[in-house]
Amino acid sequence: MGTQYDLTSKYDLAVIGGGVIGLSIAAQCAKNGWRVCVIDRDRIGKESSWAGAGILPAGASGLADDPIEQLRQLSDTLHAQWAEWLYELTRIDTEYQRCGGLYIARSPAERATMRANCLWWQELGIEYEPWSIDQVLSRCPMLEPQSLADPSTQSTSRVDFYWVQRDAQVRNPRHLIALKAACQTLGVCLIEQAKELSLQADGTSIQSIAFTPDEPGNRVKIVADRVCLATGAWTGPLLKTLGIETGIYPVRGQMQLYRFDRPPFACVVNEGHRYMVPRKDGRVLVGSCEEEVGFHKENTQEMMDQLADWASSLCPMIRRVPLEMQWSGLRPGSIDGFPYLGTLHPYTNGYIAAGHFRHGLHWSTATAVLMEQHMRGQKPLIDLEPFRLHRGNVS
Ligand SMILES: Cc1cc2nc3c(=O)[nH]c(=O)nc-3n(C[C@H](O)[C@H](O)[C@H](O)COP(=O)(O)OP(=O)(O)OC[C@H]3O[C@@H](n4cnc5c(N)ncnc54)[C@H](O)[C@@H]3O)c2cc1C
């Protein structure tokens, strides 16, 4: 059966892209009365937002000057509220929890990075504690002492441990299902399998969005007062059709999912860019990596071996439980690490919310609230100027 949608009237907002960013914006705007549609060329909520780990590192407790920290801080506050709101609306538990984060630094380079990180945490008022091996083992008995040794010296005295109590996680596939269900409850029209999507513009106004629907037939057109692009890693090719360049590019991350009978530890375990994320049902995610390989979404044996070696070097039990799944996703990398949030100049009714790189699940709540304020012509809670589309690295 094809998607049912109303082509006879105008939407207040059409969001292109049904990942966590597009769905969050749609839900936020529909909650406050707008008639919204979300158009995706594939299935909603199945790209990077599904592939991610759902780690939500703690936000600043004081006033943050840095625009990224402001985004993190607002998101941190909003995630707790959104988990409750989504549960009330949909009865879906997204497993949002302040599970805490353990940071391990075994190499000299990682120890130096973590010490710099501690200074940053202090400046932001993020509480952390240096931990001893005994504290680590009482919290995470499945991590074995010999496995926590610096591989070159076999001594745990050269390993640094830090604990951040306020680090959180959300089970992102469930968060997406909840967002989708919330959108449906709020009357958002969700259009999937919209192929060969194009934007028709007249001067500085986007007039309509055309696409070929999932069932063979004529092209259809959607008309909306505002159009917001939330197309993740694929934003560059779409914008190119409008003659606009962005600094957004795909960065592949590979993942593994192991199945324990019950969670081997309760917190997120981090070391550099690698992590293990325990879910409540005993599944443990192991990730990840940053690979610039274009739009190629597959797993490589080499990376699967590296992830398994790393995880089992900390938690040898991993070698004895089934590897349930492996996958990869394309993060929307941005050239300066900042997402693009704001108006899609030169179009006065076009908007962009893309390029969240490793943080889109985290920053999705703040993005939704700020984008709604911006699109309504209100002053956003956080100044969006540093996130503008044309900021020196793009033309
Ligand atoms: C391995 C991995 C681990 C991660 N871990 C974390 C984490 O722990 N914490 C965190 O905060 N973030 C994490 N991320 C990053 C996060 O997942 C992304 O930043 C976020 O999902 C981006 O959301 P999005 O909605 O912009 O993109 P996506 O989820 O990729 O959605 C984009 C959507 O746009 C659609 N689309 C694209 N082009 C078109 C078109 N032309 N027409 C119509 N539709 C189109 C796609 O089909 C897709 O559904 C991780 C990512 C990966 C890959």
The ligand as an SDF file (V2000), in Angstrom:
LIG
                    3D

 53 58  0  0  0  0  0  0  0  0999 V2000
   28.3400    4.7470   14.1900 C   0  0  0  0  0  0  0  0  0  0  0  0
   27.7250    6.0340   14.6560 C   0  0  0  0  0  0  0  0  0  0  0  0
   27.6950    6.3190   16.0140 C   0  0  0  0  0  0  0  0  0  0  0  0
   27.0930    7.5050   16.4580 C   0  0  0  0  0  0  0  0  0  0  0  0
   26.9650    7.7290   17.8000 N   0  0  0  0  0  0  0  0  0  0  0  0
   26.3700    8.8560   18.2480 C   0  0  0  0  0  0  0  0  0  0  0  0
   26.1950    9.0880   19.6340 C   0  0  0  0  0  0  0  0  0  0  0  0
   26.5620    8.2490   20.4600 O   0  0  0  0  0  0  0  0  0  0  0  0
   25.6150   10.2570   20.0280 N   0  0  0  0  0  0  0  0  0  0  0  0
   25.1820   11.1890   19.1350 C   0  0  0  0  0  0  0  0  0  0  0  0
   24.6710   12.2250   19.5590 O   0  0  0  0  0  0  0  0  0  0  0  0
   25.3290   10.9970   17.8030 N   0  0  0  0  0  0  0  0  0  0  0  0
   25.9150    9.8590   17.3400 C   0  0  0  0  0  0  0  0  0  0  0  0
   26.0910    9.6560   16.0060 N   0  0  0  0  0  0  0  0  0  0  0  0
   25.7910   10.7410   15.0850 C   0  0  0  0  0  0  0  0  0  0  0  0
   24.3160   10.8460   14.8090 C   0  0  0  0  0  0  0  0  0  0  0  0
   23.8040    9.5640   14.5430 O   0  0  0  0  0  0  0  0  0  0  0  0
   24.0710   11.8040   13.6430 C   0  0  0  0  0  0  0  0  0  0  0  0
   24.6900   13.0470   13.8840 O   0  0  0  0  0  0  0  0  0  0  0  0
   22.5710   12.0350   13.4450 C   0  0  0  0  0  0  0  0  0  0  0  0
   21.8940   10.8040   13.3500 O   0  0  0  0  0  0  0  0  0  0  0  0
   22.2780   12.8730   12.2250 C   0  0  0  0  0  0  0  0  0  0  0  0
   20.8710   12.9090   12.0870 O   0  0  0  0  0  0  0  0  0  0  0  0
   20.2160   13.4020   10.7410 P   0  0  0  0  0  0  0  0  0  0  0  0
   18.7530   13.3700   10.9660 O   0  0  0  0  0  0  0  0  0  0  0  0
   20.8570   14.6870   10.3300 O   0  0  0  0  0  0  0  0  0  0  0  0
   20.6930   12.3360    9.6470 O   0  0  0  0  0  0  0  0  0  0  0  0
   20.1240   10.8790    9.2550 P   0  0  0  0  0  0  0  0  0  0  0  0
   19.7040   10.1040   10.4380 O   0  0  0  0  0  0  0  0  0  0  0  0
   21.1540   10.2690    8.3750 O   0  0  0  0  0  0  0  0  0  0  0  0
   18.8150   11.2140    8.4350 O   0  0  0  0  0  0  0  0  0  0  0  0
   18.8680   11.8460    7.1780 C   0  0  0  0  0  0  0  0  0  0  0  0
   17.6180   11.3910    6.4330 C   0  0  0  0  0  0  0  0  0  0  0  0
   17.5190   12.1520    5.2260 O   0  0  0  0  0  0  0  0  0  0  0  0
   17.0720   11.2920    4.1940 C   0  0  0  0  0  0  0  0  0  0  0  0
   17.5240   11.8640    2.9240 N   0  0  0  0  0  0  0  0  0  0  0  0
   18.7920   12.0730    2.5080 C   0  0  0  0  0  0  0  0  0  0  0  0
   18.7950   12.6460    1.2810 N   0  0  0  0  0  0  0  0  0  0  0  0
   17.4990   12.8040    0.9170 C   0  0  0  0  0  0  0  0  0  0  0  0
   16.8670   13.3380   -0.2440 C   0  0  0  0  0  0  0  0  0  0  0  0
   17.5660   13.8200   -1.2650 N   0  0  0  0  0  0  0  0  0  0  0  0
   15.5100   13.3340   -0.2820 N   0  0  0  0  0  0  0  0  0  0  0  0
   14.7850   12.8490    0.7590 C   0  0  0  0  0  0  0  0  0  0  0  0
   15.3370   12.3380    1.8740 N   0  0  0  0  0  0  0  0  0  0  0  0
   16.6830   12.3090    1.9600 C   0  0  0  0  0  0  0  0  0  0  0  0
   17.7370    9.9460    4.5210 C   0  0  0  0  0  0  0  0  0  0  0  0
   17.0380    8.8610    3.9070 O   0  0  0  0  0  0  0  0  0  0  0  0
   17.6480    9.9340    6.0340 C   0  0  0  0  0  0  0  0  0  0  0  0
   16.4920    9.2690    6.5080 O   0  0  0  0  0  0  0  0  0  0  0  0
   26.6030    8.4490   15.5210 C   0  0  0  0  0  0  0  0  0  0  0  0
   26.6130    8.1410   14.1630 C   0  0  0  0  0  0  0  0  0  0  0  0
   27.1510    6.9240   13.7270 C   0  0  0  0  0  0  0  0  0  0  0  0
   27.1360    6.6010   12.2640 C   0  0  0  0  0  0  0  0  0  0  0  0
  1  2  1  0
  2  3  1  0
  2 52  2  0
  3  4  2  0
  4  5  1  0
  4 50  1  0
  5  6  2  0
  6  7  1  0
  6 13  1  0
  7  8  2  0
  7  9  1  0
  9 10  1  0
 10 11  2  0
 10 12  1  0
 12 13  2  0
 13 14  1  0
 14 15  1  0
 14 50  1  0
 15 16  1  0
 16 17  1  0
 16 18  1  0
 18 19  1  0
 18 20  1  0
 20 21  1  0
 20 22  1  0
 22 23  1  0
 23 24  1  0
 24 25  2  0
 24 26  1  0
 24 27  1  0
 27 28  1  0
 28 29  2  0
 28 30  1  0
 28 31  1  0
 31 32  1  0
 32 33  1  0
 33 34  1  0
 33 48  1  0
 34 35  1  0
 35 36  1  0
 35 46  1  0
 36 37  1  0
 36 45  1  0
 37 38  2  0
 38 39  1  0
 39 40  1  0
 39 45  2  0
 40 41  1  0
 40 42  2  0
 42 43  1  0
 43 44  2  0
 44 45  1  0
 46 47  1  0
 46 48  1  0
 48 49  1  0
 50 51  2  0
 51 52  1  0
 52 53  1  0
M  END
$$$$
